[in-house]
Every structure is written in structure tokens, then in C-alpha cells.
Amino acid sequence: MKTVFKAATIAVAMAAAQGAMAWEAGDFVFRSGAVTVAPDDDSDQLNLDGAGKLPGTGVTVDDDTQLMLNIMYMATDHIGVEVLGATPFKHTIDTKGLADLGLADVKLATTRHLPPTVTAVWYPMESSSSFQPFIGLGVNYTYFFDEDVSGAAKDALGAGGLDLDDSWGLVGRAGADFIIDDCWSVHAGVYYMNIETDASVNTALGKVTTSVDINPWVYTIGLGYTF
């Protein structure tokens, strides 16, 4: 990561020295680099069929970093439409609060997801500026797949058959691009995504359900190429 930020610093200095022009209407910009999904998660209490909600319980979701694939089309000199893609993210889901009920908290499962996101972004600076901050608003669709209950959850809870509903939500976006020359740029940005899912899993005690607000901060850094 230090190497990435060092490269970004050098690129910014080069951009300032060269006075490169920013994008124009009709340009396409392809970006690739790293994208990290960091859930700001919050879940409802676990709900056990026949017993109701279990006080103090819930689930947590961990972070993951993957390869960013982002393409933007400049509709005008100041407004772009971008599509965010990535290689599939893999997250671990852990239980919490079960220890207070005499059960073991465990790594419940892993799941993969793809979060295709379409965002309209506004660049307020003139094209003569090498520093191009932006803000944007968009929509996200999150597709969950490959839900895999852990061995520990199977042993401790008799768990199996995890299911996560897909999600639609709004997205906020901000960041900046640093123009190096007519082709190359350095990108850094962040999304805040509204991702919510209803989860269910079968256990030896009965079916357990909960609603999870994943709502991640999504950080992007990489290089862009204009064509």
C-alpha cells in the first residue's frame, strides 16, 4: 500500500508540472486498481422460529479487497457516468451474542457477492486543472452467491442452508482524479452504499432469520486510461 501511495504522489507532482488537460465530452476512461469493501454493518437480533428474537444476538461481516474494474463515459466536459465492477468479494459472517445464551459464537459462513454500481459524477473544475475532484450519486445492485456454512457452525449449531437476499440501494460517491497526460490519470475515491439483506439459516434448534444492514464504505484507488 505504501508503494501505491508513493506512486500516486509522484503522479500528482508530474500532473502539476505538465499541466495536462482533463477529459472532454465523449471520452471513455477505464480504471483498474484496488477496491475495498468495509461494511459498516448492523444486524437485527437473531429470530428463532418458535422462540422469537434472541436478545443481544446478531451477526457481523468482515472486509475484503479485490481488483477494481471501472469504466466512465463523459457525457459532458463536467458530467460522467461510471460503472463499477470488481472480481467477486468474499466475506466471513460471524455470530455475536450467542455466548451470553450458553451457546458458542462461531464463524457462521462465508459468502461471495458482486456489487455492480452505476453512478453519475460531477467534476466542478475546468478542464485546464490537473486536479479533478468529483461528487456523485448512483444506484447499486448486490448479488450474493456461494453461501457456504462453516464446519464450526455445523458442529456447534447443526447449521445449514444459508440464504441471503439480493439488494438494491442508493450510493453516494466522492473522490478525485489526478491527470498525468492525455491518456493516463491516478484515481482515488470512496462510495457509501446502502446494502441490506434478509438472511436465513437452518439449525438444530429451528430456522433462524435476521435482517442485516451491511452499508459498506467502499474505497477505490488505481490508474485510469482515457480513450
Buried (B, 14 or more C-beta within 10 A) or exposed (E): EEEBEEEBEEBBEBBBEEEBBBBEEEBEBBBBBBBBBBBEBBBBBBBBEEEEEBEEBBBBBBBBBBEBBBBBBBEEBBBBBBBBBBEBBBBBBBBBBBEEEEBEBBBBBBBBBBBEBEBBBBBEBEBEBBEBBBBBEBBBBBEBEEBEBBEBBBEBBEBEEBBBEEBEBEBBBEBBBBBBEEEBBBBBBBBBBBBBBEBBBBBEBEEBBBBBBBBBBBBBBBBBEBE
